[in-house]
Amino acid sequence: MAKVLAALRHHWKKSTFGACLLGWGGHWLYGKHCDNLLRRAACQEAQAFGNQLMPATMPLKKATVFLNPAACKGKAGNLFEKNAAPILHLSGLDVTVVKTDYEGQAKQLLEIMENTDLIIVAGGDGTVQEVLQEPGLLRIMAAFSKIPIGFIPLGKTCTLSHTLYPESTNQVQHITNATLAILKGETVPLDVLQIKGEKEQPVFAVSGLRWGSYRDAGVKASKYWYLGPLKTKAAHLFSIFKEWPQKHQAALMYVGPTERPPEEPEEKSSRPPLYVRLYRRLRSYWSSPKEFPHEVAPEDWEELKLSTIELSIATRNRQLDLARTKDFMDICIEAESVSKGEFVHRGSQKMREPHMCPEGSQCIQASRCILQLPEGTEGSFGIDNEEYEAMPVEVKLLPRKLRFFCDPKIREQLLQAVVQ
């Protein structure tokens, strides 16, 4: 024992390095063990759903999973197979996985959508938007909006997960909790933004649109990876050296909030028999023509000239309110007069909260707006963290268009807020 202690003291550098390596290895193994315990507990809970008795004539529920294996730097496929796939299969669902890492999926999508009871998006914000932008979905949007959607956060940026699930620092726990929430069946309605250019097909977003200097600088932060945690501040600091002050000028036309109609019941009556439908059609054909309805009052548009450092148009999905009587989106026009220090500090905050509206900004509530950009405007929009060319666009709110599965605790909190 004395010889061992003497050797350790003589080679203290190697001993210190070995002790650190041993401690790190023990911590890593303990973390893996805890992750396995979380997976086992989640699988046992999912098996309880799969063991439930059901009538022999009732078909299995069919779930279509849109998986983006390229998310999270190519780790999403492995994360899904280890943490989410066992839970889905043990629950008794008939699971079909569609990988979104190749083009030309519209035909396959149309074939499986009609036979799907629920949709699961496994990836990040880009995967959600990619599924919404699929050409096949644009043609069957009415039917698609009636199908509940589950979101399994596997990507680098997962804005929706902050709305649907409790915060968790453990990735395995976050994924398993999201998958179990799909099995529990609680849903919340989310708004969608329809963003349409002059000639382009509409783009759909569940978070919002950003246009301005903070977004442009934040996109370049990954170029300074070698600076570690300082890369975000460096990107905004170097942006100041290239151009200052940074202003974005445009014209904005908008319509105010709209009254929220009563929510339709989720379960609709079954389709009437053929003879009933024929009778109704004949009666409507031979009946006297109805009087033309009164003309609808023209929309009250307001126009605003703006000069801002950044403009954002966001849904209210981050601040869900089931008792809200009006439907609207938030338009935030940030003041252009900010100091260089404030620009760098606020840029770091916006990396965590992209659609935050700082104090001193002009906030507008609208159900529809038109953004006109000066001719020759360069730059890009950030739509749900995906980059699009900046151009004049019309943004329309589609209130409560989609229903997403959420954690029962989140829904309970929302319902308690309604009662209060």
N, C-alpha and C positions, 0 to 999 in steps of 0.2 A: 504493500500500500504506500509506503514511504517513497519507493522508487517511482511509482506512478505519479504521486504528487510532485516529486522533484522534476520529472520529465515534463509535466504540464506547466510548471513554473518556468522551466528553462525554455520551453517553446510556447510562450504565452500568446504570441500572435496567432499561431496556428490553433491553439486551444480556444482562443476567443472566437475566431472564425468558425471553428467546429461547433462551439456552443450556440452561436447565432444560427448556423445552418440547421442544427438539430432542433432548436426552438421553433424556427420557421416551418420545418417539416412537420413537427408535431401539431402546430396550429393548423396547417393545411389539411392534415389527415383528420383532425377533429372537425374541421369545417365540412369535409366530405362525408363524415359520419352523420353529422347533423342534417345535411342535405338528404341523405338516404332515409333518415327517420321521417323527414317531411314528406318525401315521396311515398313511403310506406303508409303513413297516416292518410294521405290523400287518396291512395288506391283503395284502402279499406273503406273510406267514406263513399267512393265511387261504386264499389262493389255492392254496397247497400242499395243503391239505385238499380243496379243490374239484377239483383235478386228479387225485386218486386214482381209479384204475380200480375199477369195481364191476360185478357181474354184471348182465346186461340184465334179468333177472327181479326184481331187488331194487328195491323202491320207494324213492324219496327219503325221507329222514327229515323228518318234519314238526315244526316248532317253532311254538308259539303264544306270542306276545309280548304281555304285558299292560303297556301303556304308559300312564303317567299324565302327560300333557302339562303339567298344572298344577304338577307338582313343581318344586322349585328356582325358585320365583317365576315360573313359566311358561316357563322356559328348557329344561325336560327334553326337549320334543319336538325342538327344534333340536339339543341335545346328542346325542340318539339318532340322528338322521338323519345327522349329520356324523361321529360317532365309532364307533357300534356297527352301524348298519344295513349299511354297505358290507361289513364283516367277515362278517356273517351271510350275506349274499347271495353273496359270493365263496366261501364255504365249501361251497356246494352244498345248503344246507338249503332246504326248502320253508317259507317264513316267512309266518305269518299274524299280523297286528298287530290287537290288540283294545284300543281306547282305553277307559280307565276313568274318563273325565270325565263320564259320564252314567249315569243309572239304567236299570233294566230290562234287564240283560245276562244274566240267568240262563238264559233260553231259548237265546240264542246260545252261551253257555258250554257248556251241555249238548250242543249239536250238535257242537261241535268237540273236546270233551275225549276222546271215544272214539277219535278218529283222530289223536291227538297223541302223538308220541314223547318230547317234552320241553317243559317250560314255562319261559319266561323272564319274569321280573318286572323291568321297567325303571322305576325310580323310587326312592322312599325307603322308610323304615320304614312309613309310612302306606300306601303302595301294596302292600307285602307283606301287611299286615294286611287291607287291603280285598279282596285276592284270596282270602285264607283265609276271610273272613267272607261271601263271596258265597253266597247261598242255594243255588245249584246245587251248589256244592262240598260243602255240608254233607250232601247226600244221596248223594254219590259219594266220600266221604272215603276209603273203603277202596281204591278204584281210584286215587284221586288220590295216595295215599301211595306208590304204586309207580312213579310217573312222576318222573324226576329234574327238579330245578328249578334254573334258573340265575338269578342276581341281578346286574343291571347297576346300579351305584350312580349315580343321577342326582338324588337328592333332597338336601334340606338336612341331614337326619339319616339316616345309613346305618349303623346299628349292625352289621348282618350283614357288611358289607364288612371290618370289623376282624377277623372270624373267618375269612373265606373267602379273603382276598387279602392280600398284603404291603402295608405302609403306603407311601403315595406322596403327596407334596405337589402333584404335577402332576395336575390333574383329567383331562386327556386321556389321560395314561398309565394312570391308575387305571381309566378306563372301558374302554380298549382291552385292558388286561390281564385285566379281568373277562370281557370278551367272548371273548377267546382261551381263557380257562380253560374256558369252556363247550364249545368245540370239542375240547379235549384230553380231556374225558370223565372226569376224576377227580372222585369224589364223596365226601362225608362225611355220616354220619347226624346229624341234629339233632333235639333234643327239642322238643316242643310243649306248651304249657300250655292246658288246656281250662278256661275260667272261665265258670261258669254261675250266674246269679242265680235267684231263686225262680220267676219267671215268664218271664224273658227267654230268647231263644235263646242257646246258648253262644257265647262269643267265644274265638278262638284267638290265641295269642301265641307268638312264638319268642324273645323277650327276657325279658319279665316284666311284673309289676304293681308300681306304686308308689302309696303313699297316705301323705300327710303334708305337713309344712310346706315342705320343700325343693322338692318338686314344685310345690306351689301358688305359691311365690314365683318359681320358674324359668319358669313359664308366662307370667308377667307381665313378664318381662325385655324382650320386644320393644316394650312400651309406652314404654320409656325409650331408644329408638334414638338420640335426639339426644345421649346421653351417650357414645356410641361404645363403647370397650372397658370402660367403667365401668358399663354398663347392668345387667350381672348383679349386681354388688355393690350397685348402687342398689336393685334389685328386692328383694333380701334385707334390705337396711337399712330400707327403707320398710315391709317386712312386720313388722319388729320393733316399729315405732311403732304399728301397728294393734292388735297383740295380743302379749302376752308375760306369762308363758311360754306356749308353744304346745304343747299336749298333745293326743294322739289316743288315746282309750280304746276297747278292743274285747276280745272273747273269741276265742281261737284254739283250735281242735281240730285235731289232726294225727296222721297215721300215719307211722311211720318209713320208711326206705328199703326198697326191694324188691330181691330178687336179680335180676340181669340174666340173662335166658334166652339160650341160644346163638342167634347171628344166623342167620336163614334164608338159604339160598343165593339169590343174585340171579336166577339162571336156573333156572326151574322146567321140569319135563317138560311136553311138549305134551299137549293134551287127548286122552284115549283115544277110540277109535272109538265110534260110537253103540251097537253091539251089546254092547260091553263095559260101557258105562254102564247099559244096560237090565238086563243080567245082574246087575250089582252091586245095583241097586235091588230087583230081585225077590228076590235072596238075602237082603238086609237085611229085606225085608218078611216073608218066610216063616220066617226064623230065629227062634229062641226069644228072648224079651225079655231084655235084659241086666240085670244086677243094678244097683240104684241105687248111685251112688257115695257114699262116705262124706261126711258133712257137713263143709263147709269150716270150719275154725276161725275164730271171729269176729276181726275186726280189732282190734288193740290201739290204741285211741284214747287220746291224752293231751290234757288240757285246760289252758289257760293264760290267765290274765287279764293283759292288758298295758296299759301306759300309755307311749306312745312319742312321739317327735317325728316319726318316719317309719318306716313298715313297707314292706319290699320283698320280693317273692316272684319269684325269678329262676331261669331255666334255667341249665344248666351249659354252654351253647353257647359262651360266651366263654372257657371253660377246657376245651376238648375233651380227653377222655382215652379213647382207644379201648380201653385195657386195664382200664377201670373195671369192677368186678364187681357193683356195685350202682347202681341208678337212683334219683335223687332230685333235688329242687329245693332251692335255698337260700332260707331264710326269715331275713331280717335284721331284728331289732328293735332300733332305735337308742335309746340312753339319752336320756331326756328332759332330764337335767340338763346342759345345755351353756350356755356363756356367749354373750353377744351377738356378741362378736368371732369366736368359733369358728363360730357359725351363719353369719355372712357369709362367712368364709373357706371353710368346708366346702361352702356352697352353690355357690360358684364351681367347686369341684372336682367336684361332682355334675353340673354342666352338661356336663363332659367324660366322666365315668364315672357314669352315672345309678344303677347298681346296686352301687356300691362299698359295702362294709360297714366303717365306721370302727372303730378300736380302741375297745374297751369295749362294743361292741354284743353282743347275744345272738344267736348263730347257730344255726339249727335245720336239720337235713336231713330232708326229708319227701317222701313220694311222693303225698300227698293231704292237703288241709287244708280246713277250713271257717272262714271269717272272719265272726263275728257282730258287727254294729255296734249301738250303742245306738239306741233309737228316736229319730227326729228328727235323726239325724246328717246334717250338710250337707257339701258338698265334692265332690271328684271323684277318681276313680282315673286314673292314667296307665298305660294298657296299650299297650306298644310305642309310646310317645310319642303316643298318641291318647287323647283325654279321654272318660271315661264317668262317669255318675252313680255316686256311692258308694252301695253297698247291700250287704247280706249276700250272700256268694258262696261257692261251693265251687270250689276249684282242684284240678284233677287233672292229674298228669303223664302225658303220652303219650310214652314213651321211644322215641327213634329213629324217630319217626313219618314224617319227611320226609328225603329225600336231596337235598342241595344240591351243585352243582358247585363245586369249589374249585381254587385254584392248585396244580399238582403239587408245588411246593416245600412248601406247607403240609401236604399229605398225607404227604409224605416225612418231614417233621419229626415228625408224629404217629406214624408207623410206627416211626421210630427210637426214640421215647420208649417204645413198647411193647416193643421188643427189649431195651432197657436195663432 
